[in-house]
Amino acid sequence: MVVITDSGGIQEETTYLGTPCFTLRENTERPITVSLGTHVPIGRNRELLRKGFHEALSGHRHQMGRLPPWDGEAWERIAEIFTRQAP
């Protein structure tokens, strides 16, 4: 599977799921997804999209990584915040 989008938010989800993502924009609000190699903002470059799409479908993928805050421990951090702020 490959995701092609113009959305600024789906890049984190595709990184978490290990799915290559190509964004039809020249920038991103999620630069960590680019540095992890799971997301490529391609703008209007059709050749870059074509190349990346075929590479991803043929199994040539960058090492997928987990985003630091997506560690499955958010509930502990939230509980700690509520506990500290309790009267």
Secondary structure, 3 states (H helix, E strand, C coil): CCEEECCCCHHHHHHHHCCCEEECCCCCCCHHHHHCCCEEECCCCHHHHHHHHHHHHCCCCCCCCCCCCCCCCHHHHHHHHHHHHCC
